[in-house]
Amino acid sequence: MTDTRIVPIVMPKWGLSMKEGKVTGWLLEDGSKINVGDAILEVETDKIAGSVEAHEAGVLRRRVGQADTMYPVKTLLGVIADPAVPDSEIDAFVAAYVTPAADEGEEDQGPKFEFADTAAGNLRYAKRGDGAETIILIHGFGGDLDNWLFNIDALGEKATVYALDLPGHGQSSKKLDKPGLAAMKNALAAFMDKLGIGKAHLVGHSMGGAIAMQMAAEHPEKVKSLTLICSAGLGSDIGSYVDEYVAAQGRKDLKPVLEKLFADKSLVSRQLVDDVLKFKRLDGVEPLLKSLAAALFGGGKQADAPGKALAGKLPPTLVIWGKHDEIIPAAHAANLPGAHVHVLEGAGHMVFMEKASDVNNLIKAHVAGA
């Protein structure tokens, strides 16, 4: 029988391909009081580094995982428990803990991802949770659904969450008629129709935010709320990132470009750079990205301003920005009257990765309130 007073801290599974991670350091000492959402320790994978956050409140009674050590997913790293639980019971729990098999407890033993054959092409997507509210995560230019690896499972605890690869991105179709904001919005609408999603909370990052706003402007009946993260479409200013990203052909060119996405440049690992290069070299990606960049951000300016189209008919809207965004100025966060705005310190354009716990909590509260 499981002792519910004792809560294990385990190596998380960030993304479907993650098998193990390295503990890079503990952020709290034994005996520290922990609240839900507190960062407890830092973990690094071959793709990204991040912090493991508490899902339960209590006291950090035992640190088991050692710094600079690799552990398989679900390995016991520590124990949270009430101070009233005797040390002997903590010892017994640690001694008796057995790391579950890799597939034990997984919701889906079928394919890691699913595909929807839509009018906009074959679109890859992932699904988490089965809650009453539906959330759709929409990535930015050059991204894919794996960008949401720190968010999809947390949001799926209380909602049904979908993350998709937009046309020309990830493993979705590399063909798109008349690349631009309208085509991307139509692809999102086709995805929703194919999966029978009548109305959803749209969470869009960068270009994905502009797509979400365009959907809300043209099809308000499909949008329950908006969460815009470092969003395009709220002003004309944009840095040189898009042109540099499209032009980069090798690791040496691409690494400094990707570093612009983060306040903490060390998050751009060799594996991350290699994964992006692998995507950029797929057949059909380069011409589509060039066409899309020209349509959306030609001449170093944002061509579309869907935020203006929402004036006076804004659904419940949350705007989140990283204060140190080098791609789209954080000042754009103030350009949507009526929205709730949060600008987070210590984060850049990928604020939803660098400050995942804060962003997840803001989205959960926003969806619940909407």
Residue frames as qw, qx, qy, qz and C-alpha x, y, z in Angstrom:
[[0.000, 0.887, 0.461, 0.000, 0.00, 0.00, 0.00],
 [0.417, 0.476, -0.020, 0.774, 1.42, 3.40, -0.98],
 [0.334, -0.585, -0.418, 0.610, 2.01, 5.88, 1.82],
 [0.260, 0.800, 0.355, 0.407, 0.40, 9.06, 0.48],
 [0.354, -0.915, 0.000, 0.193, 2.22, 11.13, 3.09],
 [0.507, -0.459, 0.486, 0.544, 5.48, 10.45, 1.24],
 [0.602, 0.768, 0.096, -0.196, 5.89, 11.98, -2.23],
 [0.761, -0.104, 0.353, 0.535, 8.73, 10.83, -4.50],
 [0.217, 0.840, -0.234, -0.439, 10.73, 13.25, -6.64],
 [0.824, 0.085, 0.505, 0.244, 11.71, 11.37, -9.79],
 [0.234, -0.253, 0.510, 0.788, 13.70, 12.00, -12.94],
 [0.524, 0.545, 0.256, -0.602, 11.12, 13.64, -15.24],
 [0.552, 0.249, 0.673, 0.424, 10.33, 12.67, -18.81],
 [0.159, 0.707, -0.020, -0.689, 10.67, 15.80, -20.93],
 [0.482, 0.510, -0.483, -0.524, 9.60, 14.82, -24.41],
 [0.958, 0.037, 0.070, -0.277, 8.70, 11.39, -25.69],
 [0.791, 0.439, -0.381, 0.193, 12.26, 10.50, -26.67],
 [0.119, -0.708, 0.548, -0.430, 13.89, 11.22, -23.30],
 [0.852, -0.080, -0.516, 0.028, 15.38, 8.11, -21.64],
 [0.688, -0.376, -0.332, 0.524, 17.67, 9.62, -19.00],
 [0.053, 0.924, -0.002, 0.378, 18.89, 12.87, -17.51],
 [0.596, 0.104, -0.453, 0.655, 21.79, 14.20, -15.45],
 [0.400, -0.856, -0.297, 0.139, 21.31, 15.87, -12.08],
 [0.477, 0.566, -0.130, 0.659, 23.38, 19.04, -12.36],
 [0.169, 0.174, -0.511, 0.825, 22.61, 20.35, -8.87],
 [0.258, -0.625, -0.724, 0.136, 20.13, 20.70, -6.04],
 [0.016, 0.594, 0.093, 0.799, 18.50, 24.08, -5.44],
 [0.595, -0.630, 0.053, -0.496, 17.26, 23.24, -1.93],
 [0.092, 0.387, -0.843, 0.361, 18.76, 21.64, 1.18],
 [0.442, -0.317, -0.839, 0.028, 17.28, 18.80, 3.21],
 [0.203, -0.488, -0.596, 0.605, 14.65, 20.22, 5.55],
 [0.052, 0.073, -0.190, -0.978, 13.57, 22.98, 3.15],
 [0.434, 0.481, 0.588, -0.485, 9.87, 23.80, 3.04],
 [0.132, 0.011, 0.708, 0.693, 8.46, 23.27, -0.47],
 [0.483, 0.461, 0.316, -0.674, 5.39, 24.78, -2.12],
 [0.703, 0.445, 0.545, 0.107, 3.72, 23.53, -5.28],
 [0.499, 0.848, 0.078, 0.163, 5.66, 24.79, -8.29],
 [0.324, -0.849, 0.387, 0.154, 8.93, 25.40, -6.44],
 [0.685, 0.555, -0.468, 0.052, 12.10, 24.44, -8.34],
 [0.847, -0.502, 0.171, -0.023, 13.86, 21.66, -6.41],
 [0.607, -0.384, 0.525, 0.456, 16.82, 20.59, -8.55],
 [0.410, 0.695, -0.309, -0.504, 18.25, 21.07, -12.01],
 [0.787, 0.063, 0.601, 0.122, 18.42, 18.38, -14.66],
 [0.197, 0.636, -0.467, -0.581, 20.16, 18.31, -18.03],
 [0.852, 0.261, 0.454, -0.012, 19.35, 16.11, -21.04],
 [0.553, -0.016, 0.486, 0.677, 21.08, 15.86, -24.40],
 [0.193, 0.651, 0.510, 0.528, 18.60, 18.43, -25.72],
 [0.169, -0.741, -0.060, -0.647, 17.86, 20.93, -22.94],
 [0.321, -0.037, -0.699, 0.637, 18.37, 21.78, -19.28],
 [0.404, -0.566, -0.243, -0.676, 15.64, 22.67, -16.83],
 [0.164, -0.289, 0.689, -0.645, 14.48, 22.48, -13.24],
 [0.371, -0.315, -0.869, -0.089, 12.35, 19.80, -11.62],
 [0.278, -0.357, 0.129, -0.883, 9.39, 21.39, -9.88],
 [0.130, 0.065, 0.873, -0.466, 7.29, 20.26, -6.96],
 [0.377, -0.308, -0.625, -0.610, 3.80, 18.92, -7.66],
 [0.619, -0.612, -0.492, -0.021, 3.07, 18.56, -3.94],
 [0.117, -0.803, 0.298, -0.503, 3.81, 20.74, -0.93],
 [0.899, -0.394, -0.170, 0.090, 5.78, 19.53, 2.08],
 [0.332, -0.831, 0.428, 0.126, 9.35, 19.33, 3.32],
 [0.674, 0.529, -0.515, 0.007, 12.36, 18.04, 1.40],
 [0.803, -0.522, 0.250, -0.142, 13.22, 15.13, 3.67],
 [0.741, -0.278, 0.522, 0.319, 15.83, 13.33, 1.62],
 [0.434, 0.740, -0.370, -0.355, 18.02, 14.05, -1.42],
 [0.893, -0.057, 0.442, 0.070, 18.83, 10.78, -3.13],
 [0.731, 0.612, 0.116, 0.277, 20.10, 11.77, -6.57],
 [0.589, -0.499, 0.135, 0.621, 23.73, 12.88, -6.74],
 [0.245, 0.873, -0.124, -0.404, 24.99, 15.87, -8.69],
 [0.220, 0.638, -0.650, -0.349, 26.75, 15.18, -12.02],
 [0.323, -0.057, 0.944, -0.025, 25.15, 11.74, -12.21],
 [0.433, 0.045, -0.555, -0.708, 22.99, 10.27, -14.98],
 [0.375, 0.102, 0.817, -0.426, 19.72, 8.55, -14.04],
 [0.001, -0.303, -0.831, -0.466, 17.02, 6.83, -16.12],
 [0.383, -0.342, -0.178, -0.839, 13.59, 8.46, -16.34],
 [0.747, -0.463, -0.273, -0.391, 11.45, 7.81, -13.21],
 [0.633, 0.035, -0.582, 0.509, 14.47, 7.07, -10.96],
 [0.463, -0.819, -0.327, 0.090, 13.94, 8.26, -7.39],
 [0.423, 0.539, -0.178, 0.706, 15.85, 11.51, -6.85],
 [0.003, 0.217, -0.491, 0.843, 14.40, 12.68, -3.55],
 [0.288, -0.491, -0.821, 0.036, 11.54, 12.53, -1.07],
 [0.207, -0.371, 0.080, -0.902, 8.99, 15.12, 0.07],
 [0.488, -0.421, -0.764, 0.027, 7.04, 14.39, 3.24],
 [0.406, -0.825, -0.099, -0.381, 5.40, 16.01, 6.24],
 [0.070, 0.611, -0.636, 0.466, 7.76, 16.64, 9.18],
 [0.719, -0.321, 0.393, -0.475, 5.65, 14.23, 11.27],
 [0.951, 0.216, -0.208, -0.070, 6.72, 11.24, 9.15],
 [0.689, -0.613, 0.345, 0.175, 9.53, 9.45, 11.05],
 [0.130, 0.706, -0.627, -0.302, 12.97, 9.16, 9.46],
 [0.423, -0.137, 0.896, 0.020, 12.66, 5.38, 9.67],
 [0.614, 0.550, 0.536, -0.184, 9.68, 5.49, 7.30],
 [0.354, 0.851, -0.254, -0.295, 11.59, 7.71, 4.88],
 [0.171, -0.518, 0.823, 0.160, 14.47, 5.23, 4.98],
 [0.542, 0.160, 0.821, -0.075, 12.09, 2.34, 4.31],
 [0.565, 0.738, 0.230, -0.289, 10.46, 4.18, 1.40],
 [0.211, 0.793, -0.505, -0.267, 13.82, 4.91, -0.25],
 [0.287, -0.342, 0.892, 0.064, 15.03, 1.35, 0.27],
 [0.537, 0.303, 0.777, -0.131, 11.84, -0.17, -1.15],
 [0.435, 0.711, -0.026, -0.552, 11.48, 2.16, -4.17],
 [0.624, 0.075, 0.676, 0.384, 11.68, 0.34, -7.49],
 [0.129, 0.430, -0.306, -0.839, 12.12, 2.38, -10.67],
 [0.739, 0.412, 0.407, -0.345, 9.15, 1.58, -12.95],
 [0.618, 0.158, 0.598, 0.486, 9.78, 0.04, -16.34],
 [0.138, -0.126, 0.288, 0.939, 10.14, 2.53, -19.18],
 [0.270, -0.261, -0.575, -0.727, 6.61, 1.96, -20.47],
 [0.273, -0.434, -0.815, 0.269, 4.89, 1.36, -17.14],
 [0.042, -0.660, -0.445, 0.604, 2.08, 3.80, -16.49],
 [0.036, -0.162, 0.406, 0.899, 2.26, 5.36, -19.94],
 [0.540, 0.388, 0.326, -0.672, -1.12, 6.42, -21.25],
 [0.750, 0.567, -0.076, -0.333, -0.50, 5.33, -24.80],
 [0.660, -0.316, 0.626, 0.269, 1.45, 2.28, -25.92],
 [0.692, 0.613, 0.354, 0.140, 0.84, 3.09, -29.58],
 [0.558, 0.524, 0.045, 0.642, 2.72, 5.56, -31.77],
 [0.393, -0.303, -0.305, 0.813, 4.57, 8.35, -29.99],
 [0.155, 0.316, -0.033, -0.935, 2.82, 10.93, -32.16],
 [0.489, 0.524, 0.692, -0.084, -0.35, 11.05, -34.20],
 [0.127, -0.089, 0.443, 0.883, -1.08, 12.56, -37.60],
 [0.401, 0.614, 0.505, -0.456, -4.16, 14.36, -38.90],
 [0.351, 0.200, 0.624, 0.669, -4.78, 14.34, -42.65],
 [0.111, 0.722, 0.381, -0.567, -6.23, 17.82, -43.22],
 [0.509, 0.821, 0.242, 0.090, -6.91, 20.22, -46.06],
 [0.000, 0.940, -0.341, -0.021, -3.58, 21.86, -45.13],
 [0.501, 0.484, -0.711, 0.094, -1.67, 18.58, -45.40],
 [0.819, -0.270, -0.497, 0.103, -0.68, 15.82, -43.02],
 [0.114, -0.756, 0.313, -0.564, -0.07, 17.45, -39.63],
 [0.582, -0.038, -0.729, 0.360, 1.76, 15.78, -36.75],
 [0.379, -0.649, 0.114, -0.649, 0.42, 16.34, -33.25],
 [0.329, 0.003, -0.848, 0.416, 0.67, 15.13, -29.68],
 [0.530, -0.566, -0.266, -0.573, -2.16, 14.88, -27.16],
 [0.277, 0.061, -0.771, 0.570, -2.08, 14.86, -23.37],
 [0.195, 0.120, 0.558, -0.798, -4.79, 14.68, -20.71],
 [0.111, -0.406, -0.828, -0.371, -8.53, 14.28, -20.93],
 [0.025, -0.384, -0.494, 0.780, -9.90, 17.29, -19.04],
 [0.313, 0.736, 0.581, -0.152, -13.06, 19.16, -19.96],
 [0.138, 0.903, -0.117, -0.389, -11.16, 22.22, -21.23],
 [0.846, 0.320, 0.237, 0.354, -9.22, 21.96, -24.50],
 [0.186, -0.844, 0.264, 0.428, -5.90, 23.74, -25.03],
 [0.825, 0.482, 0.124, 0.269, -4.01, 23.96, -28.33],
 [0.462, -0.679, 0.251, 0.512, -0.31, 24.87, -28.25],
 [0.645, 0.737, 0.144, 0.141, 0.93, 26.67, -31.38],
 [0.693, -0.335, 0.140, 0.623, 4.68, 26.99, -31.88],
 [0.086, 0.861, -0.100, -0.491, 6.60, 29.80, -33.55],
 [0.621, 0.719, -0.281, -0.138, 8.60, 30.22, -36.76],
 [0.426, 0.536, -0.715, 0.141, 11.07, 27.36, -37.21],
 [0.379, -0.321, 0.719, -0.486, 9.74, 25.54, -34.13],
 [0.531, -0.083, -0.777, -0.328, 7.75, 22.36, -33.63],
 [0.710, -0.546, -0.254, -0.364, 5.56, 20.65, -31.05],
 [0.793, -0.145, -0.407, 0.429, 8.65, 19.50, -29.10],
 [0.135, 0.482, -0.212, 0.839, 9.18, 23.12, -28.06],
 [0.572, -0.515, 0.004, -0.638, 6.42, 22.50, -25.50],
 [0.687, 0.006, -0.710, 0.152, 8.15, 19.61, -23.72],
 [0.186, 0.013, -0.624, 0.759, 8.16, 21.53, -20.38],
 [0.350, 0.020, 0.147, -0.925, 4.50, 22.53, -20.71],
 [0.579, -0.044, -0.574, -0.578, 2.31, 19.90, -22.35],
 [0.517, -0.199, -0.818, 0.153, 2.30, 17.38, -19.50],
 [0.099, -0.179, -0.522, 0.828, 1.81, 20.02, -16.79],
 [0.402, 0.095, -0.081, -0.907, -1.12, 21.60, -18.65],
 [0.572, -0.036, -0.719, -0.394, -2.51, 18.13, -19.40],
 [0.124, -0.065, -0.849, 0.510, -3.04, 17.49, -15.68],
 [0.237, 0.435, 0.557, -0.667, -6.34, 19.42, -15.80],
 [0.511, 0.607, -0.046, -0.607, -7.16, 19.78, -19.51],
 [0.834, 0.297, 0.410, 0.219, -7.04, 18.04, -22.88],
 [0.095, -0.811, 0.300, 0.493, -3.96, 19.48, -24.56],
 [0.822, 0.450, 0.262, 0.232, -2.91, 19.30, -28.21],
 [0.177, -0.737, 0.364, 0.540, 0.40, 20.48, -29.66],
 [0.808, 0.503, 0.303, 0.056, 0.83, 20.39, -33.42],
 [0.446, -0.232, 0.418, 0.757, 3.55, 20.87, -36.01],
 [0.398, 0.725, 0.101, -0.552, 2.41, 23.65, -38.33],
 [0.821, 0.532, 0.161, 0.127, 2.81, 23.11, -42.09],
 [0.474, 0.760, -0.288, 0.339, 6.46, 23.32, -43.08],
 [0.203, -0.661, 0.570, -0.445, 7.60, 22.50, -39.57],
 [0.608, -0.285, 0.682, -0.291, 8.54, 19.41, -37.59],
 [0.281, -0.014, 0.928, 0.244, 7.17, 16.28, -39.22],
 [0.485, 0.620, 0.447, -0.425, 4.16, 17.92, -40.86],
 [0.660, 0.586, 0.379, 0.279, 3.68, 18.40, -44.62],
 [0.414, -0.393, 0.165, 0.804, 6.30, 20.65, -46.20],
 [0.135, 0.363, 0.552, 0.738, 3.87, 22.12, -48.73],
 [0.000, 0.638, 0.515, -0.573, 1.76, 25.21, -48.15],
 [0.310, 0.639, 0.472, 0.522, -0.15, 27.22, -50.74],
 [0.017, 0.794, 0.055, 0.605, 0.55, 30.96, -50.50],
 [0.600, -0.248, -0.533, 0.542, 2.63, 30.86, -47.26],
 [0.048, -0.447, 0.088, -0.889, 1.54, 33.56, -44.86],
 [0.227, -0.070, 0.643, -0.728, -0.58, 34.25, -41.81],
 [0.719, 0.118, -0.019, -0.685, -3.88, 33.42, -43.53],
 [0.727, 0.219, -0.633, -0.151, -2.58, 30.02, -44.68],
 [0.242, 0.166, -0.821, 0.490, -1.30, 29.19, -41.19],
 [0.432, 0.001, 0.425, -0.795, -4.60, 30.22, -39.64],
 [0.783, 0.170, -0.271, -0.533, -6.44, 28.06, -42.15],
 [0.551, 0.219, -0.797, 0.117, -4.18, 25.13, -41.25],
 [0.068, -0.081, 0.732, -0.673, -5.06, 25.55, -37.57],
 [0.630, 0.115, 0.152, -0.753, -8.76, 25.70, -38.42],
 [0.748, 0.230, -0.539, -0.311, -8.46, 22.58, -40.56],
 [0.308, 0.193, -0.854, 0.371, -6.69, 20.78, -37.70],
 [0.320, 0.004, 0.567, -0.759, -9.46, 21.70, -35.27],
 [0.730, 0.193, -0.112, -0.645, -12.16, 20.61, -37.71],
 [0.623, 0.260, -0.731, -0.104, -10.44, 17.29, -38.42],
 [0.270, 0.046, -0.847, 0.456, -10.20, 16.45, -34.72],
 [0.366, -0.630, -0.636, -0.256, -13.69, 17.71, -33.93],
 [0.350, -0.331, -0.397, 0.781, -12.46, 20.53, -31.68],
 [0.081, 0.815, 0.514, 0.254, -15.25, 23.07, -31.70],
 [0.104, -0.931, 0.081, -0.341, -13.74, 25.63, -29.34],
 [0.838, -0.112, -0.280, 0.454, -10.38, 25.81, -27.58],
 [0.336, -0.896, 0.122, 0.264, -8.02, 27.88, -25.47],
 [0.756, 0.566, -0.064, 0.322, -5.28, 28.88, -27.91],
 [0.539, -0.737, 0.213, 0.347, -1.73, 29.26, -26.61],
 [0.725, 0.633, 0.059, 0.267, 0.57, 30.74, -29.24],
 [0.575, -0.573, 0.171, 0.559, 4.28, 31.51, -29.14],
 [0.210, -0.389, 0.431, 0.787, 5.77, 34.17, -31.41],
 [0.265, 0.053, -0.616, -0.740, 4.34, 33.49, -34.90],
 [0.246, -0.333, -0.910, -0.012, 1.92, 31.10, -33.17],
 [0.021, -0.496, -0.495, 0.713, 0.51, 34.03, -31.21],
 [0.231, 0.313, -0.278, -0.878, -0.25, 35.90, -34.41],
 [0.298, -0.104, -0.861, -0.399, -1.97, 32.80, -35.78],
 [0.167, -0.430, -0.816, 0.349, -4.06, 32.52, -32.60],
 [0.091, 0.478, 0.220, -0.846, -5.08, 36.19, -32.79],
 [0.268, 0.167, -0.555, -0.769, -6.02, 35.85, -36.46],
 [0.262, -0.268, -0.920, -0.117, -8.20, 32.88, -35.57],
 [0.088, -0.504, -0.630, 0.584, -9.89, 34.86, -32.79],
 [0.144, 0.392, -0.089, -0.904, -10.51, 37.79, -35.15],
 [0.388, 0.143, -0.619, -0.668, -11.99, 35.69, -37.99],
 [0.642, -0.222, -0.697, -0.230, -13.51, 32.78, -36.06],
 [0.224, -0.454, 0.497, -0.705, -14.32, 33.96, -32.53],
 [0.873, -0.188, -0.014, -0.450, -16.66, 30.99, -32.15],
 [0.885, 0.162, -0.401, 0.170, -13.58, 28.70, -32.14],
 [0.405, 0.357, -0.481, 0.691, -11.65, 30.57, -29.44],
 [0.572, -0.675, -0.465, 0.031, -12.42, 30.38, -25.74],
 [0.361, -0.891, 0.105, 0.253, -9.34, 32.31, -24.65],
 [0.647, 0.661, -0.238, 0.297, -5.93, 33.45, -25.87],
 [0.638, -0.669, 0.183, 0.335, -2.51, 33.10, -24.27],
 [0.584, 0.780, -0.103, 0.202, 0.10, 35.02, -26.26],
 [0.753, -0.517, 0.157, 0.374, 3.74, 34.28, -25.46],
 [0.299, -0.483, 0.405, 0.717, 6.32, 36.75, -26.87],
 [0.576, 0.541, 0.613, -0.021, 3.80, 37.11, -29.65],
 [0.197, 0.048, 0.463, 0.863, 4.16, 38.41, -33.15],
 [0.067, -0.589, -0.678, -0.435, 1.32, 40.57, -34.44],
 [0.330, -0.812, -0.405, 0.262, 1.41, 43.23, -31.72],
 [0.107, -0.870, 0.186, 0.444, 3.78, 45.69, -33.38],
 [0.714, 0.682, -0.154, -0.043, 6.03, 46.08, -36.41],
 [0.043, -0.770, 0.632, -0.080, 9.43, 45.72, -34.73],
 [0.992, -0.088, 0.086, 0.015, 11.33, 42.44, -35.01],
 [0.392, -0.691, 0.519, 0.316, 15.01, 41.61, -34.69],
 [0.380, 0.579, -0.613, -0.381, 17.23, 40.02, -37.29],
 [0.529, -0.214, 0.804, -0.165, 16.62, 36.48, -35.99],
 [0.795, 0.401, 0.388, -0.239, 14.28, 35.24, -38.74],
 [0.578, 0.762, -0.277, -0.094, 16.55, 36.23, -41.63],
 [0.035, -0.638, 0.761, -0.112, 19.61, 34.85, -39.83],
 [0.667, -0.071, 0.699, -0.248, 17.81, 31.60, -38.99],
 [0.807, 0.531, 0.184, -0.181, 16.74, 31.05, -42.59],
 [0.446, 0.799, -0.403, 0.000, 20.22, 31.86, -43.93],
 [0.401, -0.596, 0.688, -0.105, 22.20, 29.70, -41.46],
 [0.804, 0.335, -0.430, -0.239, 23.61, 26.61, -43.19],
 [0.677, 0.158, -0.649, 0.309, 25.96, 25.10, -40.61],
 [0.628, -0.551, -0.473, 0.280, 26.49, 24.69, -36.88],
 [0.432, -0.137, -0.120, 0.883, 28.89, 27.65, -36.71],
 [0.100, -0.294, -0.277, -0.909, 26.30, 29.96, -38.28],
 [0.519, -0.502, -0.557, -0.410, 23.28, 28.60, -36.46],
 [0.561, -0.344, -0.599, 0.456, 24.46, 28.40, -32.83],
 [0.155, -0.137, -0.230, 0.951, 24.77, 32.19, -32.24],
 [0.353, -0.250, -0.396, -0.810, 21.37, 32.66, -33.90],
 [0.631, -0.417, -0.641, -0.130, 19.66, 30.16, -31.60],
 [0.436, -0.199, -0.512, 0.713, 21.37, 31.74, -28.58],
 [0.116, -0.199, -0.046, -0.972, 19.29, 34.87, -29.23],
 [0.560, -0.410, -0.572, -0.438, 16.21, 32.88, -28.16],
 [0.721, -0.481, -0.462, 0.190, 17.35, 32.49, -24.57],
 [0.233, -0.923, 0.213, -0.222, 18.47, 34.74, -21.74],
 [0.646, -0.505, 0.566, 0.085, 20.63, 31.82, -20.57],
 [0.514, 0.626, -0.482, -0.334, 22.77, 31.10, -23.65],
 [0.139, -0.364, 0.919, -0.061, 24.05, 27.83, -22.14],
 [0.688, 0.222, 0.557, -0.409, 20.67, 26.26, -22.90],
 [0.695, 0.613, -0.230, -0.296, 21.66, 26.04, -26.57],
 [0.706, -0.355, 0.602, 0.117, 23.28, 22.61, -26.52],
 [0.019, -0.362, 0.767, 0.530, 25.12, 20.90, -29.37],
 [0.212, 0.288, 0.932, 0.064, 22.20, 18.46, -29.68],
 [0.263, 0.741, 0.414, -0.459, 19.71, 21.31, -30.00],
 [0.146, 0.673, -0.386, -0.614, 21.75, 22.87, -32.80],
 [0.088, -0.156, 0.920, 0.348, 22.09, 19.50, -34.56],
 [0.277, 0.472, 0.820, -0.166, 18.34, 18.84, -34.31],
 [0.282, 0.784, 0.147, -0.533, 17.52, 22.21, -35.86],
 [0.064, 0.541, -0.638, -0.545, 20.04, 21.66, -38.66],
 [0.217, 0.093, 0.961, 0.147, 18.54, 18.26, -39.37],
 [0.318, 0.672, 0.592, -0.310, 15.10, 19.87, -39.72],
 [0.183, 0.782, -0.135, -0.580, 16.34, 22.72, -41.92],
 [0.016, -0.419, 0.777, 0.469, 17.94, 20.24, -44.33],
 [0.491, 0.314, 0.804, -0.119, 14.75, 18.27, -44.99],
 [0.181, 0.252, 0.641, 0.702, 13.39, 18.45, -48.52],
 [0.111, -0.699, -0.555, -0.438, 11.02, 21.36, -48.96],
 [0.442, -0.695, -0.381, 0.419, 11.85, 23.13, -45.68],
 [0.377, -0.281, 0.097, 0.877, 14.20, 25.83, -46.95],
 [0.013, 0.288, 0.469, 0.835, 11.99, 27.24, -49.75],
 [0.356, -0.689, -0.600, -0.198, 8.90, 27.16, -47.54],
 [0.485, -0.614, -0.290, 0.552, 10.66, 28.95, -44.66],
 [0.282, -0.080, 0.224, 0.929, 12.02, 31.57, -47.07],
 [0.142, -0.467, -0.560, -0.670, 8.55, 32.22, -48.49],
 [0.468, -0.701, -0.536, 0.043, 6.96, 32.31, -45.05],
 [0.473, -0.443, -0.148, 0.747, 9.63, 34.65, -43.68],
 [0.153, 0.117, 0.337, 0.922, 9.19, 37.00, -46.63],
 [0.276, -0.576, -0.591, -0.492, 5.41, 37.07, -46.20],
 [0.551, -0.708, -0.430, 0.104, 5.43, 37.59, -42.43],
 [0.510, -0.736, 0.025, 0.444, 8.65, 39.47, -41.71],
 [0.648, 0.465, 0.241, 0.553, 9.93, 40.84, -45.03],
 [0.195, 0.747, -0.024, 0.635, 12.08, 43.95, -44.87],
 [0.341, 0.074, -0.622, 0.701, 12.78, 43.46, -41.19],
 [0.370, -0.106, 0.242, -0.891, 9.23, 44.41, -40.19],
 [0.279, 0.258, 0.901, -0.209, 6.16, 42.44, -39.14],
 [0.096, -0.142, -0.577, -0.799, 3.69, 42.55, -42.00],
 [0.439, -0.500, -0.656, -0.356, 0.58, 41.58, -40.04],
 [0.070, -0.211, 0.499, -0.838, -1.06, 43.18, -37.02],
 [0.432, -0.382, -0.766, -0.283, -3.91, 40.83, -36.01],
 [0.265, -0.342, -0.613, 0.661, -3.95, 42.42, -32.57],
 [0.147, 0.135, -0.031, -0.979, -5.53, 45.53, -34.08],
 [0.439, -0.168, -0.657, -0.589, -8.33, 43.44, -35.56],
 [0.458, -0.370, -0.786, 0.187, -9.26, 42.33, -32.04],
 [0.023, 0.066, -0.281, 0.957, -9.82, 45.84, -30.74],
 [0.518, -0.076, 0.100, -0.846, -13.14, 45.90, -28.94],
 [0.911, -0.018, -0.156, -0.381, -13.75, 42.16, -29.28],
 [0.225, 0.508, -0.797, 0.237, -10.89, 40.64, -27.33],
 [0.831, -0.312, -0.443, -0.126, -11.62, 37.23, -25.75],
 [0.658, -0.730, 0.174, 0.057, -10.10, 36.58, -22.30],
 [0.712, 0.593, -0.233, 0.297, -6.42, 37.15, -23.09],
 [0.683, -0.656, 0.171, 0.272, -3.17, 36.56, -21.23],
 [0.553, 0.763, -0.261, 0.210, 0.09, 38.04, -22.53],
 [0.791, -0.527, 0.178, 0.257, 3.40, 36.60, -21.28],
 [0.535, 0.788, -0.232, 0.200, 6.82, 37.93, -22.23],
 [0.803, -0.234, -0.119, 0.535, 10.44, 37.35, -21.34],
 [0.129, -0.937, -0.027, 0.323, 11.93, 40.68, -20.29],
 [0.290, -0.607, 0.543, 0.503, 15.16, 39.95, -22.17],
 [0.737, 0.474, 0.480, 0.044, 13.54, 38.96, -25.48],
 [0.247, -0.479, 0.435, 0.721, 16.00, 39.69, -28.31],
 [0.250, 0.273, 0.797, 0.477, 13.56, 38.73, -31.08],
 [0.132, -0.702, -0.464, -0.524, 10.41, 40.79, -30.41],
 [0.064, 0.376, -0.399, 0.834, 10.61, 43.70, -27.94],
 [0.214, -0.356, -0.833, 0.364, 8.99, 43.05, -24.57],
 [0.136, 0.239, 0.164, -0.947, 7.42, 46.50, -24.88],
 [0.382, -0.080, -0.633, -0.668, 4.94, 44.93, -27.33],
 [0.228, -0.291, -0.897, 0.245, 3.32, 43.22, -24.34],
 [0.057, 0.444, 0.429, -0.785, 1.51, 46.48, -23.61],
 [0.157, 0.171, -0.446, -0.865, 0.00, 46.77, -27.10],
 [0.337, -0.309, -0.811, -0.365, -3.21, 44.83, -26.48],
 [0.296, -0.265, 0.323, -0.859, -5.58, 46.83, -24.26],
 [0.814, -0.187, -0.016, -0.550, -7.70, 44.62, -22.03],
 [0.842, 0.128, -0.513, 0.109, -5.20, 41.76, -21.81],
 [0.696, -0.700, 0.156, 0.028, -3.59, 40.58, -18.57],
 [0.570, 0.697, -0.372, 0.224, 0.16, 41.09, -18.96],
 [0.772, -0.580, 0.211, 0.150, 3.09, 39.36, -17.23],
 [0.520, 0.732, -0.402, 0.180, 6.69, 40.20, -18.13],
 [0.910, -0.401, -0.006, 0.105, 9.07, 37.71, -16.52],
 [0.106, -0.860, 0.495, 0.057, 12.62, 38.48, -15.41],
 [0.415, -0.449, 0.784, 0.105, 15.51, 36.23, -16.35],
 [0.640, 0.299, 0.703, 0.086, 13.97, 34.95, -19.56],
 [0.003, -0.321, 0.458, 0.829, 14.09, 35.66, -23.28],
 [0.522, 0.147, -0.408, -0.734, 11.99, 34.72, -26.28],
 [0.612, -0.084, -0.776, -0.127, 11.63, 31.11, -25.08],
 [0.290, -0.405, 0.458, -0.736, 10.20, 32.20, -21.73],
 [0.874, -0.150, -0.023, -0.462, 7.88, 29.18, -21.66],
 [0.874, 0.126, -0.411, 0.227, 10.99, 26.98, -21.47],
 [0.346, 0.374, -0.477, 0.716, 13.19, 29.16, -19.26],
 [0.265, -0.128, 0.506, -0.811, 10.39, 29.93, -16.78],
 [0.375, -0.160, -0.829, -0.384, 8.21, 26.88, -17.39],
 [0.227, -0.397, -0.800, 0.389, 6.71, 26.66, -13.90],
 [0.075, 0.407, 0.221, -0.883, 5.67, 30.33, -13.87],
 [0.322, 0.155, -0.494, -0.793, 4.24, 30.13, -17.38],
 [0.329, -0.210, -0.907, -0.161, 2.38, 26.88, -16.71],
 [0.124, -0.447, -0.688, 0.558, 0.81, 28.28, -13.55],
 [0.174, 0.357, -0.019, -0.918, -0.25, 31.47, -15.37],
 [0.365, 0.030, -0.685, -0.630, -1.85, 29.48, -18.20],
 [0.267, -0.301, -0.909, 0.111, -3.64, 27.12, -15.80],
 [0.011, -0.469, -0.502, 0.726, -5.11, 30.03, -13.85],
 [0.232, 0.293, -0.271, -0.887, -6.08, 31.84, -17.04],
 [0.347, -0.085, -0.825, -0.437, -7.84, 28.83, -18.51],
 [0.209, -0.395, -0.831, 0.332, -9.65, 28.17, -15.24],
 [0.045, 0.464, 0.290, -0.836, -10.77, 31.80, -15.08],
 [0.244, 0.188, -0.478, -0.823, -11.87, 31.97, -18.69]]
